[in-house]
Amino acid sequence: MQFALVNEDRCPPTPNVIGKCIGCGQEMIAKCGEIKIWHWSHKGKRKCDPWWEPETAWHREWKECFPADWREVIQWSAAGEKHIADVRNASGLVIEFQHSAISTQERTAREAFYENLIWVVDGTRLKYDISRFDRGSHDLRGAGRPGYFMTHWPSDYFPKSWIGCSKPVFFDFGGHDDDPDTRSPKAARGNLWCLLPESVDGQAVIAKLERCEFLDAAHRAAQSFPPHTILLEIAHAIAEHREAERRAEAQYLQRLRVQNSGRGRLRFFSK
């Protein structure tokens, strides 16, 4: 964890300092080595948030894009259940950064607990995550709105374990200006790719968002991505496009009927 209570103040890890866990109150030891990022560790067996996972440099980089008082925030349910959100902004938007594998049961439990939630997933964790996305990204079809795409096969782009989420999932495939990972595809440079919940016309909807746009929205909005509104707009655009095609086809057929009718009259008079 990045913060612990020291004299009741939230403090980052400091060498030779003892703190208390902000979640369970257990004693915490500051781990300030030269290899791993500095962090707080529970002394003895951890009896804290079951959704906790070891924090990587990737986690820390993302969390430090937000104010300190938005990071590692305790959230309670009406039933008294509590968990520590990675980031919770001033408007109540929760952002969970996920690097490790997560079971479907835990994922759905988090989505139910954090009503206003978006995921940011490390898209570089597994060997074939980047190459799969790179192959698929060339075949994405536009959704009638700039930066949005549609596909019948979202698993051709993203890990199957994240298909069917009830919350927006932003995939970070690396490719930042200071990212040394040369595997990152060109399409990922400075961008996040979001798989929206639900579907339109039986197809998944994918959005491309610049990293700076995401951070700006996450800092100021109650919903960084209002998926329901976006999906309705795309569905409306598809319906309008189909109606325009139907009208154009009807007009074309009408012109053909008129032309054929004229030819018939000409043949009659020529006799």
FENQUI-V985553 format. One record per pair of residues at least 12 apart in sequence whose C-alpha atoms are under 10 Angstrom apart, sorted by the first residue. I is the first residue (numbers start at 1). J is the second residue. D is the distance in Angstrom with one decimal. If there is no record, write none. Layout:
# FENQUI-V985553
i = (I/I)
j = (J/J)
d = (D/D)
This chain:
# FENQUI-V985553
i = (1/1/1/1/1/1/1/1/1/1/1/1/1/1/1/1/1/1/2/2/2/2/2/2/2/2/2/2/2/2/2/3/3/3/3/3/3/3/3/3/3/3/3/4/4/4/4/4/4/4/4/4/4/4/4/4/4/4/4/4/5/5/5/5/5/5/5/5/5/6/6/6/6/6/6/7/7/8/8/9/10/10/10/11/11/12/12/12/12/12/13/13/13/13/13/13/13/13/13/13/14/14/14/14/14/14/14/15/15/15/15/15/15/16/16/16/16/17/17/17/17/18/18/18/19/19/19/19/20/20/20/20/21/21/21/21/21/22/22/22/22/22/23/23/23/23/23/23/23/23/23/23/24/24/24/24/24/25/25/25/26/26/26/26/26/26/26/26/27/27/27/27/27/27/28/28/28/28/28/28/29/29/29/29/30/30/36/36/36/37/37/37/37/38/38/38/39/39/39/39/41/48/48/48/49/49/49/49/50/50/50/51/51/51/51/51/51/51/51/52/52/52/52/53/53/53/53/53/54/54/55/55/55/55/56/56/56/58/58/58/58/58/58/59/59/59/59/59/59/59/59/60/60/62/62/62/62/62/63/63/63/63/63/64/65/65/65/66/66/66/66/66/66/67/67/67/67/68/69/69/69/69/70/70/70/70/70/70/70/70/70/71/71/71/71/71/71/71/71/72/72/72/72/72/73/73/73/73/73/73/74/74/74/75/75/75/75/75/76/76/77/77/81/82/83/83/83/84/85/85/85/85/86/87/88/88/88/88/89/89/89/89/89/89/90/90/90/90/90/91/91/91/91/91/91/91/92/92/92/92/92/92/92/93/93/93/93/93/93/93/93/93/93/93/93/94/94/94/94/94/94/94/94/94/94/95/95/95/95/95/95/95/95/96/96/96/96/96/96/96/96/96/97/97/97/97/97/97/98/98/98/98/98/98/99/99/99/99/99/99/99/100/100/100/100/101/101/101/102/102/103/103/104/104/104/104/107/107/107/107/107/108/108/108/111/111/111/112/112/114/115/116/116/116/116/117/117/117/117/117/117/117/118/118/118/118/118/118/118/118/118/118/118/119/119/119/119/119/119/119/119/119/120/120/120/120/120/120/120/120/121/121/121/121/121/121/121/121/121/122/122/122/122/122/123/123/123/123/123/123/123/123/123/123/124/124/124/124/124/124/124/125/126/128/129/129/129/129/129/130/130/130/130/130/130/130/130/130/131/131/131/131/132/132/132/132/132/133/133/133/133/133/133/133/133/133/133/133/133/134/134/134/134/134/134/134/134/134/135/135/135/136/136/136/136/136/136/136/137/137/137/137/137/137/137/138/139/140/140/140/140/141/141/142/142/142/143/143/143/143/143/143/143/143/144/144/144/144/144/144/144/145/145/145/145/145/146/146/147/147/147/147/147/147/148/148/148/148/148/148/148/148/148/149/149/149/149/149/149/149/149/150/150/150/150/150/150/150/150/150/150/150/151/151/151/151/151/151/151/152/152/152/152/152/152/152/153/153/154/154/154/154/154/155/157/157/157/158/158/158/158/159/162/163/163/163/163/163/164/164/164/164/164/164/165/165/165/165/166/166/166/167/167/167/167/167/167/167/168/168/168/168/168/168/168/168/168/168/168/169/169/169/169/169/169/169/170/170/170/170/170/170/170/170/170/170/170/171/171/171/171/171/171/171/172/172/172/172/172/172/172/172/172/173/173/173/173/173/173/173/173/174/174/174/174/174/175/175/175/175/175/175/176/176/176/176/176/177/177/187/188/188/188/188/189/189/190/190/190/190/191/191/191/191/191/191/191/192/192/192/192/192/192/192/192/193/193/193/193/193/193/194/194/194/194/194/195/195/195/196/196/196/196/196/196/197/197/197/198/198/198/199/199/199/200/200/200/200/200/200/201/201/201/201/204/205/205/205/205/207)
j = (13/21/22/28/30/31/38/39/40/41/42/52/53/54/55/60/72/86/30/37/38/39/40/41/55/60/63/64/68/71/72/19/20/21/22/28/30/39/40/41/68/71/72/18/19/20/21/22/23/25/26/27/28/29/30/39/40/41/42/72/18/19/20/21/22/23/25/27/28/18/19/20/21/22/28/19/20/20/22/22/22/68/69/40/68/30/38/39/40/68/28/29/30/31/32/37/38/39/40/41/29/30/31/32/38/39/40/29/30/31/32/33/38/29/30/31/32/29/30/31/40/30/40/43/40/41/42/43/40/41/42/43/40/41/42/43/48/48/72/73/74/84/47/48/49/72/73/74/75/82/83/84/42/46/47/48/49/42/47/48/41/42/43/44/45/46/47/48/40/41/42/43/44/46/40/41/42/43/44/46/41/42/43/44/42/43/55/56/57/55/56/57/60/55/57/60/54/55/56/60/54/82/83/84/74/82/83/84/83/84/106/83/84/85/102/106/107/109/110/83/84/85/86/98/99/100/101/102/99/100/97/98/99/100/98/99/100/97/98/99/122/172/174/86/96/97/98/99/120/121/122/86/97/86/87/97/120/215/86/87/95/96/97/87/87/215/219/87/88/89/215/218/219/87/88/89/219/87/87/88/89/90/85/86/87/88/89/90/92/94/219/84/85/86/87/88/89/94/95/84/85/86/87/88/85/86/87/88/89/94/86/87/88/88/92/94/113/114/113/114/113/114/113/113/110/113/114/96/97/110/114/117/98/218/116/117/218/219/218/219/220/221/222/223/218/219/220/221/222/116/218/219/220/221/222/223/114/115/116/117/221/222/223/114/115/116/117/118/218/219/220/221/222/223/224/114/115/116/117/118/119/218/222/223/224/114/116/117/118/119/120/218/224/110/111/114/117/118/119/120/121/169/118/119/120/121/122/170/119/120/121/122/123/171/120/121/122/123/124/125/126/121/122/125/126/125/126/161/161/162/161/162/161/162/164/165/119/161/162/165/166/165/166/167/165/166/167/166/167/167/167/167/222/223/224/166/167/168/169/223/224/225/166/167/168/169/170/194/196/218/223/224/225/162/165/167/168/169/170/171/194/195/168/169/170/171/172/192/193/194/162/169/170/171/172/173/192/193/194/170/171/172/173/174/158/159/170/171/172/173/174/184/192/193/171/172/173/174/181/183/184/173/159/159/157/158/159/173/184/157/158/172/173/174/183/184/185/188/157/183/184/185/155/156/157/158/159/154/155/156/157/158/159/173/184/185/187/188/193/156/157/173/183/184/185/186/187/188/156/157/185/151/153/154/155/156/157/158/149/156/157/185/186/187/188/187/151/152/154/157/206/205/206/205/206/207/200/205/206/207/234/235/237/238/233/234/235/236/237/238/241/207/230/233/234/237/207/208/193/206/207/208/209/210/193/194/205/206/207/208/209/230/234/195/203/204/205/206/207/208/234/195/199/200/201/202/203/204/205/206/207/234/199/200/202/203/204/205/206/199/200/201/202/203/204/205/203/204/195/203/204/205/206/204/193/195/206/171/193/194/195/171/195/195/196/197/198/204/195/196/197/198/199/204/195/196/197/198/196/197/198/195/196/197/198/225/226/227/194/195/196/197/198/206/207/224/225/226/227/192/193/194/195/196/197/206/191/192/193/194/195/196/206/207/208/209/214/188/191/192/193/194/195/208/184/188/189/190/191/192/193/194/211/185/187/188/189/190/191/192/193/188/189/190/191/192/187/188/189/190/191/192/188/189/190/191/211/189/190/208/208/209/210/211/210/211/209/210/211/212/208/209/210/211/212/213/214/207/208/209/210/211/212/213/214/206/207/208/209/210/211/206/207/208/209/225/207/208/227/225/226/227/228/230/231/227/228/231/227/228/231/231/232/235/231/232/234/235/236/238/234/235/238/239/231/227/230/231/234/225)
d = (8.8/8.7/9.5/9.5/9.5/10.0/8.9/5.4/5.1/6.8/9.0/8.9/9.1/7.9/6.9/9.5/8.0/9.7/9.5/9.5/7.7/5.3/6.2/9.3/8.5/8.1/9.4/9.9/9.6/8.4/7.8/8.9/9.2/8.0/7.5/9.7/9.6/7.7/6.8/9.9/9.1/8.6/7.5/8.7/5.5/5.5/5.2/5.7/9.0/9.1/9.8/9.1/7.1/9.1/8.9/9.3/6.8/9.3/10.0/9.7/8.8/5.2/4.9/6.3/6.1/9.7/8.4/9.4/8.7/7.2/4.9/6.6/9.3/9.8/9.6/7.9/8.9/8.4/9.3/9.7/7.9/9.2/8.7/9.8/9.7/8.5/8.4/7.5/7.9/9.7/9.5/8.1/4.9/6.9/7.0/9.9/6.2/5.5/5.8/9.4/9.1/5.9/7.9/6.9/8.2/8.7/8.9/8.9/6.1/7.2/5.8/8.9/9.2/7.9/6.7/8.6/8.7/6.9/6.1/9.4/9.8/6.6/9.1/9.6/8.2/9.5/9.3/9.9/9.3/9.8/8.5/9.6/8.5/8.7/7.4/9.9/8.3/9.5/8.5/8.7/8.0/8.8/9.5/6.5/7.1/9.2/9.0/6.9/9.9/8.4/7.7/7.0/9.9/9.1/7.1/5.5/7.9/9.8/9.6/8.7/9.9/6.8/7.5/9.1/9.6/8.1/8.0/8.3/9.7/8.6/6.1/5.7/8.5/9.7/6.0/5.4/4.5/5.4/9.0/9.8/5.3/6.3/6.2/9.9/9.0/9.7/9.6/8.3/8.2/8.5/7.5/6.6/8.3/9.9/9.8/9.9/9.7/8.2/10.0/9.8/9.6/10.0/8.9/9.5/9.9/7.9/5.9/6.9/8.3/9.8/9.6/7.5/8.3/9.5/9.4/7.8/9.6/9.9/8.5/8.8/8.0/9.5/9.6/8.8/8.8/7.5/9.9/9.9/9.2/8.5/9.7/9.5/8.6/9.4/9.9/7.9/9.5/8.8/9.4/7.9/7.8/10.0/9.8/8.9/9.5/6.3/7.8/7.6/9.7/9.8/8.9/9.9/9.5/9.7/9.5/7.8/9.2/9.7/7.2/6.9/9.3/9.6/8.3/9.7/9.9/7.7/9.4/7.6/9.2/8.3/8.5/9.0/7.5/9.1/9.8/8.6/9.1/9.1/8.8/8.7/8.8/9.4/9.0/8.2/5.3/5.2/5.6/7.4/9.7/9.4/9.9/8.9/7.3/5.6/4.5/6.6/8.4/9.9/9.6/5.6/5.3/4.8/5.9/7.8/5.2/6.8/6.6/6.4/9.4/9.3/9.1/9.7/9.0/8.9/9.9/9.6/9.1/8.4/8.8/9.4/7.1/8.8/8.8/9.0/9.2/8.8/9.3/9.8/9.3/9.8/8.6/9.8/9.6/9.9/9.7/9.1/9.4/9.7/7.4/6.6/8.0/8.3/7.9/10.0/9.8/8.1/8.0/8.6/8.0/9.8/9.5/8.8/7.6/6.6/4.7/8.3/9.6/9.5/7.1/9.0/8.9/6.2/8.6/8.8/8.8/5.4/6.1/7.8/7.7/9.2/9.6/7.6/5.4/6.2/7.6/6.9/8.5/6.1/4.8/6.5/8.6/9.2/9.2/9.1/9.7/9.3/8.8/5.9/5.2/5.8/7.1/8.5/9.5/9.2/10.0/9.6/7.5/6.6/5.1/6.2/8.3/9.8/8.9/6.1/4.8/5.9/7.7/9.5/7.2/6.2/4.8/6.3/9.5/9.7/8.7/6.1/5.1/8.2/8.8/6.8/9.9/9.0/8.4/7.8/9.9/9.0/9.7/8.8/8.2/9.4/8.0/9.9/7.2/8.5/10.0/9.3/9.9/9.5/8.9/8.2/9.7/7.6/7.9/9.5/8.3/7.0/6.8/8.9/9.6/9.9/9.0/8.3/8.2/7.3/9.7/9.4/6.4/7.8/9.4/8.3/9.2/9.9/9.5/5.8/5.3/6.1/7.6/9.8/10.0/9.7/8.6/7.9/8.2/10.0/9.6/7.3/6.3/4.7/5.9/8.3/9.2/10.0/8.7/6.0/4.7/5.9/6.9/8.8/9.6/8.8/9.2/7.0/6.1/4.9/6.0/8.7/9.7/10.0/9.8/8.8/6.2/5.2/6.6/8.1/8.2/8.5/9.1/5.5/5.1/4.5/7.4/9.6/9.7/9.7/9.1/7.5/5.5/6.9/9.1/8.9/8.2/9.0/9.2/9.3/8.2/7.1/6.9/8.2/10.0/8.9/9.0/9.8/6.5/9.0/7.2/6.5/7.0/9.3/9.1/8.1/8.4/7.8/9.1/6.6/5.8/7.4/8.9/9.9/9.3/7.1/4.4/6.5/9.2/8.6/9.7/8.1/9.1/9.2/9.9/9.9/7.8/9.7/9.7/8.3/5.7/8.1/7.4/8.5/8.4/7.9/9.2/9.9/9.6/9.1/9.5/6.0/5.5/9.2/9.8/9.0/7.0/9.3/9.9/7.4/9.6/8.8/8.9/10.0/10.0/9.5/8.8/9.9/9.7/9.6/9.4/9.9/9.7/7.7/8.8/9.4/6.7/9.0/8.4/7.8/9.5/6.8/9.4/9.8/6.5/7.2/8.8/9.7/9.5/8.8/7.1/8.2/9.0/9.0/9.8/8.5/5.8/5.2/7.2/9.8/9.7/9.4/7.0/5.7/4.5/6.3/9.1/9.6/8.8/9.8/9.7/8.4/5.8/5.1/6.2/8.2/9.8/9.8/9.0/8.4/9.6/9.6/6.1/5.6/4.6/6.0/8.8/9.9/9.6/9.7/8.9/5.3/5.4/6.7/7.9/9.4/10.0/9.5/7.0/4.7/6.1/9.1/7.7/7.4/8.1/8.4/6.3/8.5/8.5/9.9/9.9/9.7/9.8/8.2/9.6/9.9/8.5/9.9/8.8/8.1/9.6/8.7/9.9/9.4/9.1/9.0/6.7/7.3/9.5/9.4/8.6/8.1/5.8/8.1/8.3/5.1/7.2/8.8/7.0/5.6/8.9/9.7/10.0/8.3/6.5/5.9/4.8/5.7/9.5/9.7/10.0/9.4/7.5/8.9/7.2/9.7/8.1/5.3/5.3/6.6/8.1/9.7/9.8/6.0/5.5/4.2/6.5/8.7/9.6/8.9/9.2/9.0/9.5/9.5/9.0/5.7/5.2/6.1/8.0/9.9/9.8/7.8/9.8/9.2/7.5/5.3/7.0/9.1/9.0/7.8/9.2/5.9/8.4/9.3/8.2/7.3/8.3/6.6/7.2/7.8/8.4/8.7/8.7/5.6/4.4/6.0/7.9/9.8/8.2/5.8/5.1/8.1/8.7/7.6/7.2/9.3/9.1/9.9/9.2/9.9/8.7/9.1/8.7/5.8/5.6/8.0/6.6/5.5/4.3/5.1/8.4/9.1/8.9/8.3/6.0/5.3/6.1/5.9/9.6/9.5/7.9/6.8/5.7/4.8/6.3/8.7/9.5/5.5/5.0/6.4/7.6/9.4/6.7/9.2/9.8/8.9/9.5/6.3/9.0/9.2/8.4/7.0/8.4/9.0/8.8/8.6/8.3/7.5/10.0/9.3/6.6/8.2/7.5/6.0/9.8/9.0/9.7/7.3/8.5/9.6/9.9/9.7/9.5/7.8/9.0/10.0)
